């Protein structure tokens, strides 16, 4: 719908005209969001989660509890 290929669809949906600059802005914002999300998942969120986990462990002074199904799977392997 952004690219302007389907004029019939825009007539059915009664869409208003969008200038090419605004279309490029929308596409640019979507692309920048995708890049930021990818960078965050790749390099930011994992170290941040590990850092928060270490702070939580040092504050509450108890180790992290493992999921029950992982313990059962480990016991079944041996």
Secondary structure, DSSP 8 states (H G I E B T S, - for coil): --S---HHHHHHHT-----HHHHHHHHHHHHHHHHHHHHIIIIIHHHHHHHHHHHHHHHH-S-----HHHHHHHHHH-
